């Protein structure tokens, strides 16, 4: 909820969307504040599960300093 998921580097395996290497998605959290939007995108990243998943936890945090 309140996050958009854009996938790339994926393929269909039957009815399943599976990873196909490289960067496989981008998440955009939406809220009235940047801090809350970052939290929503990070929560969405935590909730998506697949083998070998890695994601950056620092994206957007530099902007909060200004």
VOFIRO-173237 format. One record per atom (N, C-alpha, C, O, CB): residue number from 1; residue in three letters; chain; atom name; x, y, z. Coordinates in Angstrom, 1 decimal, padded with zeros to 4 digits, always signed. Glycine has a CB too. Example, Ala and Ser with C-alpha at 12.3 -4.5 7.8 and 13.67 -1.06 7.14 Angstrom:
! VOFIRO-173237
+-----+--------+--------+-------+--------+--------+--------+
| num | residu | chaine | atome |     xx |     yy |     zz |
+-----+--------+--------+-------+--------+--------+--------+
|   1 |    ALA |      A |     N | +013.2 | -005.7 | +007.8 |
|   1 |    ALA |      A |    CA | +012.3 | -004.5 | +007.8 |
|   1 |    ALA |      A |     C | +013.2 | -003.3 | +007.8 |
|   1 |    ALA |      A |     O | +014.2 | -003.3 | +008.5 |
|   1 |    ALA |      A |    CB | +011.3 | -004.5 | +009.0 |
|   2 |    SER |      A |     N | +012.8 | -002.2 | +007.1 |
|   2 |    SER |      A |    CA | +013.7 | -001.1 | +007.1 |
|   2 |    SER |      A |     C | +012.9 | +000.0 | +007.9 |
|   2 |    SER |      A |     O | +013.4 | +001.1 | +008.0 |
|   2 |    SER |      A |    CB | +014.1 | -000.6 | +005.7 |
+-----+--------+--------+-------+--------+--------+--------+
END
This chain:
! VOFIRO-173237
+-----+--------+--------+-------+--------+--------+--------+
| num | residu | chaine | atome |     xx |     yy |     zz |
+-----+--------+--------+-------+--------+--------+--------+
|   1 |    UNK |      A |     N | +000.8 | -001.2 | +000.0 |
|   1 |    UNK |      A |    CA | +000.0 | +000.0 | +000.0 |
|   1 |    UNK |      A |     C | +000.9 | +001.2 | +000.0 |
|   1 |    UNK |      A |     O | +001.9 | +001.3 | +000.7 |
|   1 |    UNK |      A |    CB | -001.0 | +000.0 | +001.2 |
|   2 |    UNK |      A |     N | +000.5 | +002.2 | -000.8 |
|   2 |    UNK |      A |    CA | +001.3 | +003.5 | -000.9 |
|   2 |    UNK |      A |     C | +002.7 | +003.3 | -001.4 |
|   2 |    UNK |      A |     O | +003.5 | +004.1 | -001.2 |
|   2 |    UNK |      A |    CB | +001.3 | +004.1 | +000.5 |
|   3 |    UNK |      A |     N | +002.9 | +002.2 | -002.2 |
|   3 |    UNK |      A |    CA | +004.2 | +002.1 | -002.9 |
|   3 |    UNK |      A |     C | +003.9 | +001.5 | -004.2 |
|   3 |    UNK |      A |     O | +003.1 | +000.6 | -004.4 |
|   3 |    UNK |      A |    CB | +005.1 | +001.2 | -002.0 |
|   4 |    UNK |      A |     N | +004.6 | +002.0 | -005.2 |
|   4 |    UNK |      A |    CA | +004.6 | +001.4 | -006.6 |
|   4 |    UNK |      A |     C | +005.8 | +000.6 | -006.8 |
|   4 |    UNK |      A |     O | +006.9 | +000.9 | -006.4 |
|   4 |    UNK |      A |    CB | +004.4 | +002.5 | -007.7 |
|   5 |    UNK |      A |     N | +005.6 | -000.6 | -007.5 |
|   5 |    UNK |      A |    CA | +006.7 | -001.5 | -007.8 |
|   5 |    UNK |      A |     C | +006.8 | -001.6 | -009.3 |
|   5 |    UNK |      A |     O | +005.8 | -001.9 | -010.0 |
|   5 |    UNK |      A |    CB | +006.5 | -002.9 | -007.1 |
|   6 |    UNK |      A |     N | +008.0 | -001.3 | -009.8 |
|   6 |    UNK |      A |    CA | +008.3 | -001.4 | -011.2 |
|   6 |    UNK |      A |     C | +009.3 | -002.5 | -011.4 |
|   6 |    UNK |      A |     O | +010.4 | -002.4 | -010.8 |
|   6 |    UNK |      A |    CB | +008.8 | +000.0 | -011.8 |
|   7 |    UNK |      A |     N | +009.0 | -003.5 | -012.2 |
|   7 |    UNK |      A |    CA | +009.9 | -004.6 | -012.4 |
|   7 |    UNK |      A |     C | +010.6 | -004.6 | -013.7 |
|   7 |    UNK |      A |     O | +009.9 | -004.2 | -014.7 |
|   7 |    UNK |      A |    CB | +009.2 | -005.9 | -012.1 |
|   8 |    UNK |      A |     N | +011.8 | -005.0 | -013.8 |
|   8 |    UNK |      A |    CA | +012.6 | -005.2 | -015.0 |
|   8 |    UNK |      A |     C | +013.6 | -006.3 | -014.7 |
|   8 |    UNK |      A |     O | +013.8 | -006.7 | -013.5 |
|   8 |    UNK |      A |    CB | +013.3 | -003.8 | -015.4 |
|   9 |    UNK |      A |     N | +014.2 | -006.9 | -015.7 |
|   9 |    UNK |      A |    CA | +015.1 | -008.0 | -015.4 |
|   9 |    UNK |      A |     C | +014.3 | -009.2 | -014.8 |
|   9 |    UNK |      A |     O | +014.9 | -009.9 | -014.0 |
|   9 |    UNK |      A |    CB | +016.2 | -007.5 | -014.5 |
|  10 |    UNK |      A |     N | +013.1 | -009.3 | -015.3 |
|  10 |    UNK |      A |    CA | +012.3 | -010.4 | -014.9 |
|  10 |    UNK |      A |     C | +011.7 | -011.2 | -016.1 |
|  10 |    UNK |      A |     O | +011.8 | -010.7 | -017.2 |
|  10 |    UNK |      A |    CB | +011.1 | -009.9 | -014.0 |
|  11 |    UNK |      A |     N | +011.2 | -012.3 | -015.8 |
|  11 |    UNK |      A |    CA | +010.6 | -013.1 | -016.9 |
|  11 |    UNK |      A |     C | +009.5 | -013.9 | -016.3 |
|  11 |    UNK |      A |     O | +009.4 | -014.1 | -015.1 |
|  11 |    UNK |      A |    CB | +011.7 | -014.0 | -017.7 |
|  12 |    UNK |      A |     N | +008.6 | -014.4 | -017.2 |
|  12 |    UNK |      A |    CA | +007.5 | -015.3 | -016.8 |
|  12 |    UNK |      A |     C | +008.0 | -016.7 | -016.8 |
|  12 |    UNK |      A |     O | +008.6 | -017.2 | -017.8 |
|  12 |    UNK |      A |    CB | +006.3 | -015.1 | -017.7 |
|  13 |    UNK |      A |     N | +007.7 | -017.5 | -015.8 |
|  13 |    UNK |      A |    CA | +008.0 | -018.9 | -015.7 |
|  13 |    UNK |      A |     C | +006.7 | -019.5 | -015.4 |
|  13 |    UNK |      A |     O | +006.3 | -019.7 | -014.2 |
|  13 |    UNK |      A |    CB | +009.1 | -019.3 | -014.6 |
|  14 |    UNK |      A |     N | +006.0 | -019.9 | -016.4 |
|  14 |    UNK |      A |    CA | +004.6 | -020.3 | -016.2 |
|  14 |    UNK |      A |     C | +003.7 | -019.1 | -015.8 |
|  14 |    UNK |      A |     O | +003.7 | -018.2 | -016.6 |
|  14 |    UNK |      A |    CB | +004.5 | -021.4 | -015.1 |
|  15 |    UNK |      A |     N | +003.1 | -019.2 | -014.7 |
|  15 |    UNK |      A |    CA | +002.4 | -018.0 | -014.2 |
|  15 |    UNK |      A |     C | +003.1 | -017.2 | -013.2 |
|  15 |    UNK |      A |     O | +002.6 | -016.2 | -012.6 |
|  15 |    UNK |      A |    CB | +001.1 | -018.5 | -013.5 |
|  16 |    UNK |      A |     N | +004.4 | -017.5 | -012.9 |
|  16 |    UNK |      A |    CA | +005.2 | -016.8 | -011.9 |
|  16 |    UNK |      A |     C | +006.1 | -015.8 | -012.6 |
|  16 |    UNK |      A |     O | +006.7 | -016.1 | -013.7 |
|  16 |    UNK |      A |    CB | +006.0 | -017.8 | -011.1 |
|  17 |    UNK |      A |     N | +006.3 | -014.6 | -012.0 |
|  17 |    UNK |      A |    CA | +007.3 | -013.7 | -012.4 |
|  17 |    UNK |      A |     C | +008.5 | -014.0 | -011.6 |
|  17 |    UNK |      A |     O | +008.5 | -014.0 | -010.4 |
|  17 |    UNK |      A |    CB | +006.8 | -012.2 | -012.2 |
|  18 |    UNK |      A |     N | +009.6 | -014.3 | -012.3 |
|  18 |    UNK |      A |    CA | +010.9 | -014.7 | -011.6 |
|  18 |    UNK |      A |     C | +012.0 | -013.7 | -012.1 |
|  18 |    UNK |      A |     O | +011.9 | -013.1 | -013.1 |
|  18 |    UNK |      A |    CB | +011.3 | -016.1 | -012.0 |
|  19 |    UNK |      A |     N | +013.1 | -013.6 | -011.3 |
|  19 |    UNK |      A |    CA | +014.2 | -012.8 | -011.6 |
|  19 |    UNK |      A |     C | +015.0 | -013.3 | -012.8 |
|  19 |    UNK |      A |     O | +015.0 | -014.6 | -013.0 |
|  19 |    UNK |      A |    CB | +015.1 | -012.6 | -010.4 |
|  20 |    UNK |      A |     N | +015.6 | -012.4 | -013.5 |
|  20 |    UNK |      A |    CA | +016.4 | -012.9 | -014.7 |
|  20 |    UNK |      A |     C | +017.7 | -012.2 | -014.7 |
|  20 |    UNK |      A |     O | +018.4 | -012.1 | -015.7 |
|  20 |    UNK |      A |    CB | +015.6 | -012.5 | -016.0 |
|  21 |    UNK |      A |     N | +018.2 | -011.8 | -013.5 |
|  21 |    UNK |      A |    CA | +019.5 | -011.2 | -013.3 |
|  21 |    UNK |      A |     C | +019.5 | -009.7 | -013.3 |
|  21 |    UNK |      A |     O | +018.6 | -009.0 | -013.8 |
|  21 |    UNK |      A |    CB | +020.4 | -011.6 | -014.4 |
|  22 |    UNK |      A |     N | +020.5 | -009.1 | -012.7 |
|  22 |    UNK |      A |    CA | +020.7 | -007.7 | -012.6 |
|  22 |    UNK |      A |     C | +019.7 | -007.0 | -011.7 |
|  22 |    UNK |      A |     O | +019.1 | -007.7 | -010.8 |
|  22 |    UNK |      A |    CB | +020.5 | -007.1 | -014.0 |
|  23 |    UNK |      A |     N | +019.5 | -005.7 | -011.9 |
|  23 |    UNK |      A |    CA | +018.5 | -005.0 | -011.1 |
|  23 |    UNK |      A |     C | +017.1 | -005.4 | -011.6 |
|  23 |    UNK |      A |     O | +016.8 | -005.3 | -012.8 |
|  23 |    UNK |      A |    CB | +018.7 | -003.4 | -011.2 |
|  24 |    UNK |      A |     N | +016.3 | -005.8 | -010.6 |
|  24 |    UNK |      A |    CA | +015.0 | -006.4 | -011.0 |
|  24 |    UNK |      A |     C | +013.8 | -005.6 | -010.7 |
|  24 |    UNK |      A |     O | +012.7 | -005.9 | -011.1 |
|  24 |    UNK |      A |    CB | +014.9 | -007.8 | -010.5 |
|  25 |    UNK |      A |     N | +014.0 | -004.5 | -009.9 |
|  25 |    UNK |      A |    CA | +012.8 | -003.7 | -009.6 |
|  25 |    UNK |      A |     C | +013.2 | -002.4 | -009.0 |
|  25 |    UNK |      A |     O | +014.3 | -002.2 | -008.5 |
|  25 |    UNK |      A |    CB | +011.9 | -004.4 | -008.6 |
|  26 |    UNK |      A |     N | +012.3 | -001.4 | -009.1 |
|  26 |    UNK |      A |    CA | +012.4 | -000.1 | -008.4 |
|  26 |    UNK |      A |     C | +011.1 | +000.1 | -007.6 |
|  26 |    UNK |      A |     O | +010.0 | -000.2 | -008.1 |
|  26 |    UNK |      A |    CB | +012.6 | +001.0 | -009.5 |
|  27 |    UNK |      A |     N | +011.3 | +000.6 | -006.5 |
|  27 |    UNK |      A |    CA | +010.1 | +000.9 | -005.6 |
|  27 |    UNK |      A |     C | +010.0 | +002.4 | -005.3 |
|  27 |    UNK |      A |     O | +011.0 | +003.1 | -005.1 |
|  27 |    UNK |      A |    CB | +010.3 | +000.1 | -004.2 |
|  28 |    UNK |      A |     N | +008.8 | +002.9 | -005.4 |
|  28 |    UNK |      A |    CA | +008.5 | +004.3 | -005.1 |
|  28 |    UNK |      A |     C | +007.5 | +004.4 | -004.0 |
|  28 |    UNK |      A |     O | +006.3 | +004.0 | -004.2 |
|  28 |    UNK |      A |    CB | +008.1 | +005.1 | -006.3 |
|  29 |    UNK |      A |     N | +007.9 | +004.9 | -002.8 |
|  29 |    UNK |      A |    CA | +006.9 | +005.1 | -001.7 |
|  29 |    UNK |      A |     C | +006.3 | +006.5 | -001.9 |
|  29 |    UNK |      A |     O | +006.9 | +007.4 | -002.4 |
|  29 |    UNK |      A |    CB | +007.6 | +005.0 | -000.4 |
|  30 |    UNK |      A |     N | +005.0 | +006.5 | -001.5 |
|  30 |    UNK |      A |    CA | +004.2 | +007.8 | -001.7 |
|  30 |    UNK |      A |     C | +003.6 | +008.2 | -000.4 |
|  30 |    UNK |      A |     O | +003.0 | +007.4 | +000.3 |
|  30 |    UNK |      A |    CB | +003.1 | +007.6 | -002.8 |
|  31 |    UNK |      A |     N | +003.9 | +009.5 | +000.0 |
|  31 |    UNK |      A |    CA | +003.3 | +010.0 | +001.2 |
|  31 |    UNK |      A |     C | +003.4 | +011.5 | +001.2 |
|  31 |    UNK |      A |     O | +003.9 | +012.1 | +000.2 |
|  31 |    UNK |      A |    CB | +004.1 | +009.5 | +002.5 |
|  32 |    UNK |      A |     N | +002.9 | +012.2 | +002.2 |
|  32 |    UNK |      A |    CA | +003.0 | +013.7 | +002.3 |
|  32 |    UNK |      A |     C | +004.3 | +014.2 | +002.7 |
|  32 |    UNK |      A |     O | +004.6 | +015.3 | +002.4 |
|  32 |    UNK |      A |    CB | +001.9 | +014.2 | +003.3 |
|  33 |    UNK |      A |     N | +005.2 | +013.3 | +003.2 |
|  33 |    UNK |      A |    CA | +006.5 | +013.7 | +003.6 |
|  33 |    UNK |      A |     C | +007.5 | +012.8 | +003.0 |
|  33 |    UNK |      A |     O | +007.2 | +011.6 | +002.8 |
|  33 |    UNK |      A |    CB | +006.7 | +013.7 | +005.2 |
|  34 |    UNK |      A |     N | +008.7 | +013.3 | +002.7 |
|  34 |    UNK |      A |    CA | +009.8 | +012.5 | +002.2 |
|  34 |    UNK |      A |     C | +010.2 | +011.3 | +003.1 |
|  34 |    UNK |      A |     O | +010.4 | +010.2 | +002.7 |
|  34 |    UNK |      A |    CB | +011.0 | +013.3 | +001.8 |
|  35 |    UNK |      A |     N | +010.3 | +011.7 | +004.4 |
|  35 |    UNK |      A |    CA | +010.7 | +010.6 | +005.4 |
|  35 |    UNK |      A |     C | +009.7 | +009.5 | +005.4 |
|  35 |    UNK |      A |     O | +010.1 | +008.3 | +005.4 |
|  35 |    UNK |      A |    CB | +010.7 | +011.3 | +006.8 |
|  36 |    UNK |      A |     N | +008.4 | +009.7 | +005.3 |
|  36 |    UNK |      A |    CA | +007.4 | +008.7 | +005.3 |
|  36 |    UNK |      A |     C | +007.4 | +007.9 | +004.0 |
|  36 |    UNK |      A |     O | +007.2 | +006.7 | +004.0 |
|  36 |    UNK |      A |    CB | +006.0 | +009.2 | +005.6 |
|  37 |    UNK |      A |     N | +007.6 | +008.6 | +002.9 |
|  37 |    UNK |      A |    CA | +007.7 | +007.9 | +001.6 |
|  37 |    UNK |      A |     C | +008.9 | +007.0 | +001.6 |
|  37 |    UNK |      A |     O | +008.8 | +005.9 | +001.0 |
|  37 |    UNK |      A |    CB | +007.8 | +009.0 | +000.5 |
|  38 |    UNK |      A |     N | +010.0 | +007.4 | +002.1 |
|  38 |    UNK |      A |    CA | +011.2 | +006.5 | +002.2 |
|  38 |    UNK |      A |     C | +010.9 | +005.3 | +003.0 |
|  38 |    UNK |      A |     O | +011.2 | +004.1 | +002.7 |
|  38 |    UNK |      A |    CB | +012.4 | +007.2 | +002.8 |
|  39 |    UNK |      A |     N | +010.2 | +005.5 | +004.2 |
|  39 |    UNK |      A |    CA | +009.8 | +004.3 | +005.0 |
|  39 |    UNK |      A |     C | +008.9 | +003.4 | +004.3 |
|  39 |    UNK |      A |     O | +009.1 | +002.2 | +004.4 |
|  39 |    UNK |      A |    CB | +009.1 | +004.9 | +006.3 |
|  40 |    UNK |      A |     N | +008.0 | +003.9 | +003.5 |
|  40 |    UNK |      A |    CA | +007.0 | +003.0 | +002.8 |
|  40 |    UNK |      A |     C | +007.8 | +002.2 | +001.7 |
|  40 |    UNK |      A |     O | +007.5 | +001.1 | +001.5 |
|  40 |    UNK |      A |    CB | +005.9 | +003.8 | +002.1 |
|  41 |    UNK |      A |     N | +008.7 | +002.9 | +001.0 |
|  41 |    UNK |      A |    CA | +009.4 | +002.1 | +000.0 |
|  41 |    UNK |      A |     C | +010.4 | +001.1 | +000.6 |
|  41 |    UNK |      A |     O | +010.5 | +000.0 | +000.1 |
|  41 |    UNK |      A |    CB | +010.3 | +003.1 | -000.9 |
|  42 |    UNK |      A |     N | +011.0 | +001.4 | +001.7 |
|  42 |    UNK |      A |    CA | +011.8 | +000.4 | +002.4 |
|  42 |    UNK |      A |     C | +011.0 | -000.8 | +003.0 |
|  42 |    UNK |      A |     O | +011.4 | -001.9 | +002.9 |
|  42 |    UNK |      A |    CB | +012.6 | +001.1 | +003.6 |
|  43 |    UNK |      A |     N | +009.8 | -000.5 | +003.4 |
|  43 |    UNK |      A |    CA | +008.9 | -001.6 | +003.9 |
|  43 |    UNK |      A |     C | +008.5 | -002.5 | +002.8 |
|  43 |    UNK |      A |     O | +008.5 | -003.7 | +002.9 |
|  43 |    UNK |      A |    CB | +007.6 | -001.0 | +004.6 |
|  44 |    UNK |      A |     N | +008.2 | -001.9 | +001.6 |
|  44 |    UNK |      A |    CA | +007.8 | -002.7 | +000.4 |
|  44 |    UNK |      A |     C | +009.0 | -003.6 | +000.0 |
|  44 |    UNK |      A |     O | +008.8 | -004.7 | -000.3 |
|  44 |    UNK |      A |    CB | +007.4 | -001.8 | -000.7 |
|  45 |    UNK |      A |     N | +010.2 | -003.0 | +000.1 |
|  45 |    UNK |      A |    CA | +011.4 | -003.8 | -000.2 |
|  45 |    UNK |      A |     C | +011.6 | -005.0 | +000.7 |
|  45 |    UNK |      A |     O | +012.0 | -006.1 | +000.3 |
|  45 |    UNK |      A |    CB | +012.7 | -002.9 | -000.2 |
|  46 |    UNK |      A |     N | +011.3 | -004.8 | +002.0 |
|  46 |    UNK |      A |    CA | +011.4 | -005.8 | +003.0 |
|  46 |    UNK |      A |     C | +010.4 | -006.9 | +002.7 |
|  46 |    UNK |      A |     O | +010.7 | -008.1 | +003.0 |
|  46 |    UNK |      A |    CB | +011.3 | -005.3 | +004.4 |
|  47 |    UNK |      A |     N | +009.2 | -006.6 | +002.3 |
|  47 |    UNK |      A |    CA | +008.1 | -007.5 | +002.1 |
|  47 |    UNK |      A |     C | +008.3 | -008.4 | +000.9 |
|  47 |    UNK |      A |     O | +007.6 | -009.4 | +000.8 |
|  47 |    UNK |      A |    CB | +006.8 | -006.8 | +002.1 |
|  48 |    UNK |      A |     N | +009.1 | -008.0 | -000.1 |
|  48 |    UNK |      A |    CA | +009.3 | -008.7 | -001.3 |
|  48 |    UNK |      A |     C | +010.4 | -009.7 | -001.1 |
|  48 |    UNK |      A |     O | +011.5 | -009.4 | -000.7 |
|  48 |    UNK |      A |    CB | +009.6 | -007.8 | -002.5 |
|  49 |    UNK |      A |     N | +010.1 | -011.0 | -001.3 |
|  49 |    UNK |      A |    CA | +011.1 | -012.0 | -001.0 |
|  49 |    UNK |      A |     C | +011.5 | -012.8 | -002.3 |
|  49 |    UNK |      A |     O | +010.7 | -013.2 | -003.1 |
|  49 |    UNK |      A |    CB | +010.6 | -013.0 | +000.0 |
|  50 |    UNK |      A |     N | +012.8 | -013.0 | -002.5 |
|  50 |    UNK |      A |    CA | +013.3 | -013.9 | -003.5 |
|  50 |    UNK |      A |     C | +014.8 | -014.2 | -003.1 |
|  50 |    UNK |      A |     O | +015.5 | -013.4 | -002.4 |
|  50 |    UNK |      A |    CB | +013.2 | -013.3 | -004.9 |
|  51 |    UNK |      A |     N | +015.3 | -015.3 | -003.6 |
|  51 |    UNK |      A |    CA | +016.6 | -015.8 | -003.3 |
|  51 |    UNK |      A |     C | +017.7 | -014.8 | -003.8 |
|  51 |    UNK |      A |     O | +017.6 | -014.3 | -005.0 |
|  51 |    UNK |      A |    CB | +016.9 | -017.1 | -003.9 |
|  52 |    UNK |      A |     N | +018.6 | -014.4 | -003.0 |
|  52 |    UNK |      A |    CA | +019.7 | -013.5 | -003.4 |
|  52 |    UNK |      A |     C | +019.3 | -012.0 | -003.4 |
|  52 |    UNK |      A |     O | +020.1 | -011.2 | -003.9 |
|  52 |    UNK |      A |    CB | +020.2 | -013.9 | -004.7 |
|  53 |    UNK |      A |     N | +018.2 | -011.7 | -002.8 |
|  53 |    UNK |      A |    CA | +017.7 | -010.3 | -002.8 |
|  53 |    UNK |      A |     C | +018.7 | -009.4 | -002.1 |
|  53 |    UNK |      A |     O | +019.2 | -009.8 | -001.0 |
|  53 |    UNK |      A |    CB | +016.3 | -010.2 | -002.1 |
|  54 |    UNK |      A |     N | +019.0 | -008.3 | -002.7 |
|  54 |    UNK |      A |    CA | +019.8 | -007.2 | -002.1 |
|  54 |    UNK |      A |     C | +019.2 | -005.9 | -002.4 |
|  54 |    UNK |      A |     O | +018.8 | -005.7 | -003.6 |
|  54 |    UNK |      A |    CB | +021.3 | -007.3 | -002.5 |
|  55 |    UNK |      A |     N | +019.1 | -005.0 | -001.5 |
|  55 |    UNK |      A |    CA | +018.7 | -003.7 | -001.8 |
|  55 |    UNK |      A |     C | +019.3 | -002.6 | -000.9 |
|  55 |    UNK |      A |     O | +019.7 | -002.9 | +000.2 |
|  55 |    UNK |      A |    CB | +017.1 | -003.6 | -001.6 |
|  56 |    UNK |      A |     N | +019.5 | -001.4 | -001.5 |
|  56 |    UNK |      A |    CA | +020.1 | -000.4 | -000.7 |
|  56 |    UNK |      A |     C | +019.1 | +000.2 | +000.3 |
|  56 |    UNK |      A |     O | +018.0 | +000.4 | +000.0 |
|  56 |    UNK |      A |    CB | +020.6 | +000.7 | -001.7 |
|  57 |    UNK |      A |     N | +019.6 | +000.5 | +001.5 |
|  57 |    UNK |      A |    CA | +018.8 | +001.0 | +002.5 |
|  57 |    UNK |      A |     C | +019.1 | +002.5 | +002.8 |
|  57 |    UNK |      A |     O | +018.5 | +003.1 | +003.7 |
|  57 |    UNK |      A |    CB | +019.0 | +000.3 | +003.8 |
|  58 |    UNK |      A |     N | +019.9 | +003.1 | +001.9 |
|  58 |    UNK |      A |    CA | +020.3 | +004.5 | +002.1 |
|  58 |    UNK |      A |     C | +019.7 | +005.5 | +001.1 |
|  58 |    UNK |      A |     O | +019.9 | +006.7 | +001.2 |
|  58 |    UNK |      A |    CB | +021.8 | +004.6 | +002.1 |
|  59 |    UNK |      A |     N | +019.0 | +005.0 | +000.2 |
|  59 |    UNK |      A |    CA | +018.5 | +005.8 | -000.9 |
|  59 |    UNK |      A |     C | +017.5 | +006.8 | -000.3 |
|  59 |    UNK |      A |     O | +016.5 | +006.5 | +000.3 |
|  59 |    UNK |      A |    CB | +017.8 | +005.0 | -002.0 |
|  60 |    UNK |      A |     N | +017.7 | +008.1 | -000.6 |
|  60 |    UNK |      A |    CA | +016.8 | +009.2 | -000.2 |
|  60 |    UNK |      A |     C | +017.2 | +009.8 | +001.1 |
|  60 |    UNK |      A |     O | +016.8 | +010.9 | +001.4 |
|  60 |    UNK |      A |    CB | +015.5 | +008.7 | -000.1 |
|  61 |    UNK |      A |     N | +018.0 | +009.1 | +001.9 |
|  61 |    UNK |      A |    CA | +018.4 | +009.6 | +003.2 |
|  61 |    UNK |      A |     C | +019.3 | +010.8 | +003.2 |
|  61 |    UNK |      A |     O | +019.2 | +011.7 | +004.1 |
|  61 |    UNK |      A |    CB | +019.1 | +008.5 | +004.0 |
|  62 |    UNK |      A |     N | +020.1 | +011.0 | +002.1 |
|  62 |    UNK |      A |    CA | +020.9 | +012.1 | +002.0 |
|  62 |    UNK |      A |     C | +020.1 | +013.4 | +001.9 |
|  62 |    UNK |      A |     O | +020.5 | +014.5 | +002.3 |
|  62 |    UNK |      A |    CB | +021.9 | +012.0 | +000.9 |
|  63 |    UNK |      A |     N | +019.0 | +013.3 | +001.2 |
|  63 |    UNK |      A |    CA | +018.1 | +014.5 | +001.0 |
|  63 |    UNK |      A |     C | +017.5 | +015.0 | +002.3 |
|  63 |    UNK |      A |     O | +017.2 | +016.1 | +002.5 |
|  63 |    UNK |      A |    CB | +017.0 | +014.1 | +000.0 |
|  64 |    UNK |      A |     N | +017.3 | +014.1 | +003.2 |
|  64 |    UNK |      A |    CA | +016.7 | +014.4 | +004.5 |
|  64 |    UNK |      A |     C | +017.6 | +015.4 | +005.3 |
|  64 |    UNK |      A |     O | +017.1 | +016.0 | +006.2 |
|  64 |    UNK |      A |    CB | +016.3 | +013.2 | +005.3 |
|  65 |    UNK |      A |     N | +018.8 | +015.4 | +005.0 |
|  65 |    UNK |      A |    CA | +019.8 | +016.2 | +005.8 |
|  65 |    UNK |      A |     C | +019.6 | +017.7 | +005.4 |
|  65 |    UNK |      A |     O | +020.1 | +018.6 | +006.2 |
|  65 |    UNK |      A |    CB | +021.2 | +015.8 | +005.5 |
|  66 |    UNK |      A |     N | +018.9 | +018.0 | +004.4 |
|  66 |    UNK |      A |    CA | +018.8 | +019.4 | +003.9 |
|  66 |    UNK |      A |     C | +017.5 | +020.1 | +004.4 |
|  66 |    UNK |      A |     O | +017.3 | +021.2 | +004.1 |
|  66 |    UNK |      A |    CB | +018.9 | +019.5 | +002.4 |
+-----+--------+--------+-------+--------+--------+--------+
END
